[in-house]
Amino acid sequence: MSTVSPLAVPFPEAPHIAGATPRIARAGYKDWGRCDLTFVELTEGTTVAGVFTKNVCCSTEVELGREQVVLGRARALVVNAGNSNAFTGYRGREAVEAIMGQVAAHLGCEPSDVFVSSTGVIGVPLPKDKARAGLDAVFAAPECSWEDAAATIGTTDTFTKGAVATAMLGDKKVTLVGIVKGSGMIAPDMATMLGYVFTDAAVAAPFLQQCLSAASDGTFNCITVDGDTSTSDTVLAFATGKAGNTPLATFDDPGADAFAAALHDVCRQLAHLVVRDGEGAQKFIEIAVTGAVSDESARRVGLAVANSPLVKTAIAGEDANWGRVVMAVGKAGEPADRDRLSIGFGGTWAARDGQPLADYDEAPVAEHLRGQDVVIEIDLGLGDGCANVWTCDLTHGYISINADYRS
């Protein structure tokens, strides 16, 4: 990994999840001295849900994942780092199908029970010989920690990213552990990276899908680093059922609300970690939008501000240029009224109802912008819609990382 982001958060203590066994190995997809193949074996009866990129140039892994997740069952996850296997035609599909077949033969399951993700450079077919040898090695590898698994799926990430939550389902305590990779090519289009959540809860696949989709809308679909979506973006949730709770099937079931809240919490934690590792990021930015005509309109306004290079560079330079926020709100294409708009930073309002405040003191705003965590407040004054969006600043570091990505 490169120099650790100044916004990095330590990896949490992530417990073993009964029915989910992670292992790692080195396939050698790139010339780097670390493991780059992650394998998670899942117990029989594991259910699965997923959300995927809407990028129309998506990888074979995404295409197959969309088909498989409808079946609702899973026995294994394979993640290849260093090669996205996207835009590789029939050769890329052959490589994925070979991986699925090899794992299925090893576990005695259907190939459709094996989920594959790949991340890295676009346009290079995944080497089947390296994948085959990597799988042979990982089958014989000992169980690893979730932090090791998180490190192995990374590419330009500068720190490992994980999250943990628990919930009580009746008298049964269930645990959720999530890992994610992502640093650039991050924008709402579901997902925004590669993310995986594992739980020992028993959850019916349709309800797990309902919970994951809702959680993703309020977390992964509310972050952006650079406005670009990857060809491989995937988030999968696996429920092994080993906690022994009565399986959740609807929100009427005891503990269903608690489980959904825990899943949302894990997704929110993971989404924030991706932004905190945004390529070249020095500041974590929350954009809080209120007074919109709807929640969705508020989210779109927030994203217009979050994706504005002018806003992001102003924050990088610690410049309290609230006029750039006004500009970004106006270009969002959402209902807005110049004469009702209010803009603030970190609890200090710079403008109210379309007018600069006569007693506006920039000193507390400047002090707020010197910190690592920045809040931009926007009140549209039109309705009850609200949303929070998260992004990072735009620095010279982003250019350096992406200019040198393939070298």
Secondary structure, DSSP 8 states (H G I E B T S, - for coil): --S--TT---------BTTEEEEEE---SSS-SS--EEEEEE-TT-EEEEEE---TT--HHHHHHHHHHTT-B-SEEEEEEEE---S-HHHHHHHHHHHHHHHHHHHTS-GGGEEEEEEEETTS---HHHHHHHHHHHHTS----HHHHHHHT-SS-SS-EEEEEEEEETTEEEEEEEEEE-SSS--SSS-SSEEEEEE-S-B-HHHHHHHHHHHHHHTGGGB-SSS---SS-EEEEEE--TT----B-STTSTTHHHHHHHHHHHHHHHHHHHHHT-TT---EEEEEEEEESSHHHHHHHHHHHHT-HHHHHHHHTT---HHHHHHHHHHS-S---GGG-EEEETTEEEEETTEE-TT--HHHHHHHHTSSEEEEEEE-SSSSEEEEEEEE---HHHHHHHHTTT-
